[in-house]
């Protein structure tokens, strides 16, 4: 499970990739939830560049989320690596490179 931004999470389940809002999920005391803002900040510091994936910290490019209103309201663009682009496209997000 990955927390991407503004309380949204992307979860790989048996029936495919799903998106949820973390504020509507219930977690037990043994569950582990990682906030990616912290991961991104650490990756930026270590790589010495802001060009890191907002999901995993790998080198990345900017993408416009075409169906942002349905997929992630309030998030018009993301910085993603090629692996995370593939995962998110598999979950129904329409991503276009920003040049």
C-alpha positions in Angstrom: 0.0 0.0 0.0 1.3 3.4 -0.9 0.1 6.8 0.4 0.5 9.2 -2.5 -0.8 12.6 -1.4 -3.7 14.4 0.3 -4.9 11.2 2.0 -5.0 9.1 -1.1 -3.6 5.6 -1.2 -2.9 3.2 -4.0 -3.2 -0.5 -3.0 -2.3 -3.5 -5.1 -4.8 -6.2 -4.3 -5.7 -9.6 -5.8 -8.3 -8.0 -8.0 -6.0 -5.2 -9.3 -4.8 -1.8 -8.2 -7.3 0.2 -6.1 -7.3 3.8 -4.9 -8.7 4.8 -1.5 -8.8 7.8 0.7 -6.7 7.2 3.8 -9.0 9.3 6.0 -11.8 6.8 5.4 -9.7 3.7 6.2 -9.3 2.1 9.6 -5.9 0.8 10.6 -4.9 -1.4 13.5 -2.1 -0.7 16.0 0.2 -3.1 14.1 -0.4 -1.6 10.6 2.4 0.4 9.0 1.5 3.5 7.0 4.3 5.4 5.3 3.8 9.1 4.3 5.6 9.6 1.0 6.3 13.3 1.6 9.0 12.2 4.0 10.3 9.6 1.5 10.4 12.1 -1.3 12.3 14.7 0.9 14.9 12.1 1.9 15.3 10.9 -1.8 15.7 14.5 -3.0 18.4 15.2 -0.3 20.3 12.0 -1.2 20.1 12.4 -4.9 20.8 16.1 -4.8 18.0 16.7 -7.2 14.2 17.3 -7.0 13.7 14.9 -10.0 12.6 11.9 -8.0 9.4 9.8 -8.1 6.8 11.0 -5.6 5.9 7.4 -5.0 9.2 5.5 -4.7 12.1 8.0 -4.9 13.7 6.7 -8.1 14.7 9.2 -10.9 11.5 10.5 -12.5 9.8 12.8 -15.0 6.7 15.0 -14.6 3.2 13.8 -15.8 -0.1 15.5 -16.1 -3.0 13.4 -14.6 -5.6 13.8 -17.3 -8.4 12.2 -15.3 -7.5 13.9 -12.0 -11.1 14.7 -11.1 -11.9 11.0 -11.0 -8.6 9.5 -10.0 -7.1 12.0 -7.5 -9.1 15.2 -7.0 -6.8 18.2 -6.4 -3.7 16.5 -7.9 -3.2 17.8 -11.4 0.4 16.5 -11.9 2.8 14.0 -10.5 6.5 13.3 -10.7 6.9 9.5 -11.4 9.4 6.9 -12.5 8.6 4.6 -15.4 7.6 1.7 -13.1 5.2 3.8 -11.1 3.7 5.3 -14.3 3.0 1.7 -15.5 1.4 0.8 -12.1 -0.8 3.9 -12.1 -1.9 3.5 -15.7 -2.8 -0.1 -14.8 -5.1 1.3 -12.1 -6.9 3.5 -14.6 -5.0 6.8 -14.3 -4.4 8.6 -17.6 -1.0 10.1 -17.5 0.6 12.4 -20.1 4.3 13.5 -20.0 4.8 17.2 -19.3 7.5 18.5 -21.7 
